[in-house]
Amino acid sequence: MASLMKAIVDPKKNWLAALHMKSISNRLRKYGLRYDDLYDPYYDLDIKEALNRLPREIVDARNQRLKRAMDLSMKHEYLPQDLQALQTPFRSYLHEMLALVKRERAEREALGALPLYQRTIP
């Protein structure tokens, strides 16, 4: 069952998944975003922890891309074509750190330790 799901969502094996990936890529390029920029740190505490562990330059670049995308969206504009060609929407900067944080959380739960972070109401 798992191999069937992987085959369905793999763009190399399924033309519909490849078409979807190309569509997402084009939309992200228009605003200069990367796919990892779409993760919300307020939704998942693992993402927040992974962002806290990343180097400051990477987090600053992420925030700058998000600000630029919001600015372009408010102006109903897109990036110029020459800048869109330079964008790399599926270059991941968060995936490895997020996987590490999830593994650490799973290990802490397996050992019965207290969680490092908990959701609090501000």
Sequence and secondary structure as in RCSB ss.txt:
>XXXX:A:sequence
MASLMKAIVDPKKNWLAALHMKSISNRLRKYGLRYDDLYDPYYDLDIKEALNRLPREIVDARNQRLKRAMDLSMK
HEYLPQDLQALQTPFRSYLHEMLALVKRERAEREALGALPLYQRTIP
>XXXX:A:secstr
 HHHHHHHH TTT HHHHHHHHHHHHHHHHHT  GGGG  TTT HHHHHHHHHS HHHHHHHHHHHHHHHHHHHT
T    HHHHHH  TT  SSHHHHHHHHHHHHHHHHHT   S      
